[in-house]
Amino acid sequence: MDNLKEECLRFILENAPDVLQSVTFNDLCLNCLAIITESDDLRHVPERKVYDAVIKWAEEECAERDIKDTAQNKRDVLGEALYNVRFAHIEEEFLFGKICSDKILNSDDIVDLINHRRNKIPLLSDKLNTRKRFGQDLHRIYRIGRVHNQRLEIPEDAGISFQSSADVHLFGFGSFCTAAEPSGVSVKVYEEHVCLLDTFKTLAESQPDSPHIGDVMFDKPIKIRAGKTYTVVELSNKPKAYLLKNGIPKATNKDVTIVFSNTSKGGYTNTNRGQIPYLIISLK
């Protein structure tokens, strides 16, 4: 029986994006919810989606108990399971926007997270987990040469195609910041000629090692199959302020090679210059 439980849990963790969004997830008992969300092996799912699933479960639990789904009641039905969400690893825009407006965390937790994120002060609360999940072993596969400050007056499509030497998961890509904030892009991803994704995304905050670039993270990773051609196309909401030149056509990371190629959907972007400086992939 223990082996069966372990196999079930392994299946759930490896298929977390589908499981967390399923209707049956809301039917789990609190103990099962806690076991799943506390695991470091929860794979291929952004932490904000773990939060969404936990809050949806709490709302359903409040309805089951015939009580209002207030912030306090949701905290009560979740108990310590609320802190299985790795709040320290959620994008700032979502953390200080959606989560703060939900009022699901108390004021001390919010101040703690602000000091940790903005001022690099260690978290005071033992409940707030700073450990990254093993499943979020993400890599930036750069095709970047040199970054140039060059304002583009009119937003237009920018795209790049690529093939992988092995099966991987595409979690997103890098996008240069626009001349005015906030930066956002319309995104399409194709497998050969089939559109797999058509959405709009806001860029995450740029990091010190890439000050002019923000991550564009998908709600759900895209399975990239070896040998097939995939194309990422973006259209920014405002004129871009930067582009790359002297790009590289091939990059290798841990025995996985990504080969970039030009696309008719690319506009002014090609393997040598333009936008989309890197892909964000998981090698697992």
N, C-alpha and C positions, 0 to 999 in steps of 0.2 A: 504493500500500500504506500509506503514511504517513497519507493521508486516512482510510482505512478504520480504522486504529488509533485515530485521533483521534475518529472517530464512535463507535467501540465504547466508548472511555473516557468520552466525554461521556454516553452512554446509562447506563453503570454509575454514574457520579457523580450523575446526576439521579434514579436509581432506587435509591439506596444502601440504604434500609431493607430492600427485598426482596432485593437482591443480597447484602448482608452476612449475611442469615439463610438464604441458600440453601445446599443441600448442595454444589453445584458450587464455591462460594467456597473450600471447604476443599481443592479439587483444584488450585488455582492454584499456580504456582511462586512462590518467595520474591520474585523481582523484580517479578512482577505484583502481588502483595500489597503490596509497598512503594510501587509507583506509585499504586495506588488510595488507600492510607491516608495517604500524605504530601500528597495534594492539598488545597489550600485550598478547592476547589470541591465537596468531599464534602457533599452536600445532604440536608437534612430528616432527619437522624439524630443523636440525642444522643451525645455523646462516649463515654459509658459503653457504648453499643452497639458503637462502633468497638473499644473494649477487649475486649468479649465476643467479637467476631468474630475478632480477632487471637489471643486465647488459645485459642479453639476450633480455629483453624488450626494453632496450635503443638501442641496435643494430638494432632491428626490426623497431623501431621508426625512426632511422636515415635512414634506407633503404626506409621507407615510405615517408620520406621528401626528398629523393634523395640527401642525404649528406653523406660524409664519416663518418664511425663510429670511429672517433678519440676519444681519452680520453676527450678532451675538448668538443666535440659535444655531447658525452654521458652525460657529466656533465650538459650541457645546456638543453638537452631534459628532463632530470630527475629533475633538479632543486632541491628543498629541499627534494624531495622524496628519493634522494640518501642516506640521513642521517637517513632514517627509518631503514636502516641496522644497527644492534647493533654491530658495529665494535669492541667495547671493549670486546665482548664476543665471538670473533672468535679465533680459535686456532692460536698460534703465527706463526707456520710454514706456514699456509695458508695466514695469514694477512701480514707477512713480506716477503712472497714469491710471491704468485699469485697476491694479491691485489696491492702490491708495484710495481710489474712488469707491471700491467695494467695501472698504473699511473692515476687511477681514483680519488684518493684522492690527495689534494695538500700537499706540503712539510710540512706546519705547522701542518696539521692533523696527518701526519705520526710521526713527532717529538713528538707531544702531546701524541699519543698512545704509543710510545716507552717509554717515561718517565712514563706514567701511568702503563704500564705492567712491565717494568723492574725496575723502581725506586720508584714505589708506590706513584707517585705524582698525585694529583687530576687533572682531565682534565681541560684545560683552555677554550676549545671551548664549547659553549652552544649547538652546533649542534650535537656533539658526545654524543649519548645516552648511559648511563651506566646502565640503568634499565634492569633487566632480564625479559624476557617474562614469563607470568604465565604458559604457556604451557610447559616450560622447567623445570618442577618439577621432576628432576631426582634423583634417589637414588642409591647408591652403596650397593649392597647386598653382604656382605663379607662372604666368606667361609674360611677365613684366620685364621691360628693359629699363628705361629711364622715364620718370614722371615729369611732364612739362606743364607749367601753368599757362594754359591757353584757353581763354573763354570762347565757347562756341555759341554763337548768337541765337541759333534756332535749334531746339531739341529735335533730334531725328533718331530713327532706329539705329541701333548698334548691335551687331551679332557676331558670334564666333562659333564654329563647329569643332567637334573633337571626337576622338575615339579613345577607348581605354583598352589596355592589354589584358585586363582582368575585370571580373564583375565587381563593381563598387556601388556605393550609394551617393548620389548628389544631393547635398543639403542646401546648397545655395551658391552664391558667387560674390565677388567683390565688385563694388560700383564706385566710381569716382563721385565725390561730392559736387553738388551744384553750386552756382555762384551765390544763391540765396537759400537759406534754410526755411523749412525742413526739406531735405532731399528725399525724393521718392521716385520710383520707376514702375512703369507697366512692364510685366515680364511674360514672355512666352518661352516654353521649352518644347523642343521637337525631338522625337525619335524617328530618324529618317524623315518622312514627310507628314508624320502624324503628330498633332499638337497634344502634348501630355499635360500642359499647364498654361493657364491664361489668367493672370491675376495682377494686382497692384500691391507693391510693398514699399514700406518706408525703410530707409537705410538705418542700420544700427550705428551707434556712436563710433567714430573712428578711434583707433588705438594708437598709442605712442609710436609703435613700429611702422604704422601705415597711416600717417596723420591726415591724408587727403582721401582716404578710402573708407567706406563703410560696408559691413556685411549685409547682404540681402539673403535672409533665411526663409526657406520654404516652410509651409505648415506641415508638410509631410515629405520625407526624402523620396527621391526618384531613383528607382533601380536602373543602374547603367550596366548594360550587358556588353561583354567583351566583343570587339569587332564591329559593333553597330555605330552608326554616326548619329551624334546628338548635337543639337544647336540651341544655344541660349541667346535670346534676343531681348534687349531692354529699350525702353523709350522713357527718358527722364521727364519729370514734370516741370523742370526749369532748365535753362541752359547750363551745360556742364562747365566747370572751371578748370578741369585737368584732363589730360589724356596721356597715353604711354607711347613711346617710340622705341624702336629697336627691340621689339618683342622677340621671344624665343618660340620656335615651332614645336618643341618637345620638352617635356619635363618628367622626371622619374622620382618616385618616392616609395621606399620600401618595396622594391621590385614591381611596382605598378607604374607603367608608362602611359602618359597622356599625350597624344599627338593632336595638335591644333591644326585647323585648316580654315580657309576662307569660305564664306557662304554668300549666296545671292541676297540673303536677308540681312547682311551685315552693314549696309550703308557705307559710311566712311571707315568702318572698323575692319581690320584684316589681321593676319598673323604678325605683321610688323608694327602696327600702330592702332590707336583708337581706344576703345573702352573695354570693360570686363577684364580687369587685370589678373584675376585668379578665380579658380573654382574651389568650392568647399566640399570635400568628399570624406567619406569614412571608408577605410580600407577593409573593414570587417564585414 
